[in-house]
Amino acid sequence: MKRLFNLQPWLAGLQWLFFLFTNTVVIPITIGAAFQLPQEKIITLLQFSFLFTGLASMLQAVTGHKRSVMEGQSGLWWGVILSLCYAAPSQGMSLASLGGSLAVGVILAGILTILIGLCGLAPYFSKLFNSGVMAVFMFLLGCRLNTIFLQGMLGIPFGGQEKTGEIDLPVFFLSCSIAGIVMVISLKATPIIRKYSLLTGIIVGWVLFELLLNREGIDVAGKMVIELFPLGTPSIDLGIIFTVIVAGFLNTSNTFGALIGTDSIYQSHTTTNEFRRSFTISGMFTIIAGILGLVPFAPYVSSIGLLRQTKIIERLPFILGSAMFMAMGIIPQVSQFMAKLPLSVGSAVLFVAYLRLLQSSLQYFMQITLTTANLYRLGIPLFTGVIFMTFPLSYFQSIPSFIRPLMSNGLLIGILLSILLENIKFKQYRKKKRLFLS
């Protein structure tokens, strides 16, 4: 209790607040834009995102895995949801119908996540996500998310409008400048300033956007509207629901990556009970996300970088930062102001931030012996996933509607192929005691 009256925990907590904010603010804005929601609903999404991200992070630190690891809206879920938004018009599906089926699938995925936690199945699932799977997962996730961020930097609108959109050169040049500023700060600034490179990029970029382009962000003159299922009334589309449940299963890799990745920092191995509590809390907030139209939750692997950089692993600063972030969600004026953030500015900052997924991917690659068999295991899902991302959606019209949303998603296809191939034992041919195929 005495530490609450010291300045140091509050300063460290403020740093966590910046981290939570930077990783959250763009997500509900892009989702709202993709679903073409009115301004009032976007404000609501933003406010709920702040509130429940802070609450989920606090509960994980106090009663869940009990580590300083952000529990936020998952990047994998984010990429899948935006991909489904892009695919919906070409498949003759309205965004409201997509949102309704998406809500049902997310709720079912949340129930599945809770069952994994309560039944103690996490150690068994963790065996599926070995170094090869995690390497492919990190690389493909970086490709998918940075494609979205680059689209925002180019000034191309999100949602069904991107087909008629075109590159906005002034926005693109400003976005590149913002990305450059963030990279220079990350490389050249002193350590204490370097910690806030993303926040600095958002503030500087926002000011430059208003001054140089003289454009406004999202108009937030309306009031907050609280509504259940804002993306669409619950409906049943088996293809969407199946794809979303698969995404929920693959999203468990975030929990394994974040908790196992912090084992060396906390000098202890994640126990079965810690996995159980973590999955249960993530599942609960995933159900809430489905009801409120939010991107579902998971522990953030990127928390590892902040812990290693700052060396502050105590839970008190993290809890204080989470509490302050909850307060930002409770105060409507804060959310209304943050909703004005230009998408191109947020995209430029996150484009730089998520380049670090390449580092995470390469670290997993370095743990693998590159035998012929392992090259196949890595190369097939990597190239297939990336190539599927580039295919126009018209290619998949011949695929049955039940699996079309899954087959047209290169991210999910690549990860599923990796899990499959990593669990196939290639036959080894021997001749005169020499190994020809490893």
Number of C-alpha atoms within 10 A of each C-alpha: 5 5 11 12 9 10 10 12 21 19 14 18 23 19 19 24 23 17 20 23 21 19 21 18 19 22 23 26 25 23 24 24 20 22 23 18 16 14 22 17 23 27 32 26 30 26 27 23 29 25 21 23 26 29 21 24 31 27 20 25 23 15 13 21 23 17 21 26 26 28 30 25 25 22 23 27 20 21 23 25 20 20 21 23 22 21 23 20 16 14 15 8 13 15 23 18 18 26 25 24 25 30 31 24 29 28 25 21 26 29 19 18 28 24 17 22 24 17 10 18 16 24 16 10 14 15 11 17 21 17 18 22 26 25 28 29 30 23 22 27 25 24 22 23 23 21 15 20 24 19 21 26 29 22 23 22 21 23 23 20 15 14 11 8 12 13 14 13 12 13 20 21 13 21 28 18 16 30 25 16 19 26 19 13 19 19 12 10 13 10 13 9 12 19 19 17 20 26 17 18 24 23 15 14 26 20 14 17 23 13 10 11 12 10 10 11 17 20 14 19 9 12 14 19 14 14 13 13 20 25 27 19 17 20 17 15 18 15 17 26 27 20 22 27 21 16 23 27 15 18 21 20 23 22 21 23 21 20 25 17 18 24 13 10 13 14 8 10 13 17 13 15 15 21 22 23 21 28 29 24 24 29 28 18 26 28 25 21 24 28 21 20 28 29 27 27 32 32 28 20 24 21 21 18 14 18 16 12 12 13 10 15 17 16 18 20 24 29 25 22 28 31 19 19 26 24 17 22 22 15 12 17 16 15 24 24 14 21 25 16 21 21 26 29 31 29 28 30 30 23 22 18 20 18 15 16 20 17 14 20 22 16 14 18 18 12 11 14 10 14 11 12 18 16 12 16 24 22 15 14 27 23 15 16 28 19 12 18 21 11 13 11 19 11 10 16 12 8 12 11 16 15 16 19 26 22 17 25 24 27 31 25 19 28 26 20 19 28 21 14 20 21 12 9 8 15 9 10 11 11 7 5 7 8 10 10 12 13
